[in-house]
Amino acid sequence: MSERLAGHTAASGSGPCILIVEDEALLVMMLEQMLEDLGYSSIKAGHLGKAMDLAATADFDGAILDLHVAGQDVYPVADELRRRGIPFVFSTGSGPGGLRSDYRTWPTLTKPYLEDDLERILDATLAPRVVAEQRELPRPGA
């Protein structure tokens, strides 16, 4: 995890929390381990209904969205995260060209990806929000 994110903690008390929306169990386990190695915590959803519930109500810092979850497009989740101002990246085997036109410029991890790829895209995607949140926190002793 970059130094910019090192001081940030999610509500759980560990590193920034990432919502994982992915239906392939092995990919979820791999991603959870990568995130843990990078200093993040995570919550997960393996189907669109749970993902929508979490996207609308849960407290987390960012998300990784598999483009197709259990045969359904993840765009309703992306739309909700966008509405809430929560940063996210897509994860897909087809790259950005496979995204709906209004999301083609969105940050995208192309499967398969390495931990370094994940770290780079999360730093770039989450850092602006985390830095802004840290500026809003009262300073100790102030």
Steps between C-alpha positions, in 0.01 A plus 500: 500500500633843416607745769203720403263232627707371792337721762142434390289250688157369415224472758620146579829640628718335236606643163265657247210268428431374147173350380573200276221414257603171341322166454803273446603364842865446409531854368341635817748310718793619289378859506438494875857380555645764267302772675609376842864495383458862388351606836132511406199336659212374287136404485359289220191435295464205264168597346338820380234523774753500783729732304214749456415486872862562598547771234199687635558464874844375603795712614807428287767698321495357149395202291620250243215395271511193276318609187274191490385350830303176485395582144388856578665829409638690799399844366219557756762466776739731313222756457424491875866537596533788259191664654652461848840628389679176591799427275508166319675306228368239261659159470449320170667267258404719206668824612346849479372439146243258643344764725180689436576826316447727804758298698768440230739749660448358850797334675510135396703199607537253214499139616734339573677768703781507751516645849710789366223583249244495780713722723557755224135531403376516860757765591398708200127450558478526880776748581310818403203403719711392798711817486181710489355310799821548699483875438150503650603319820564720802865516597598356840512774761312746280 
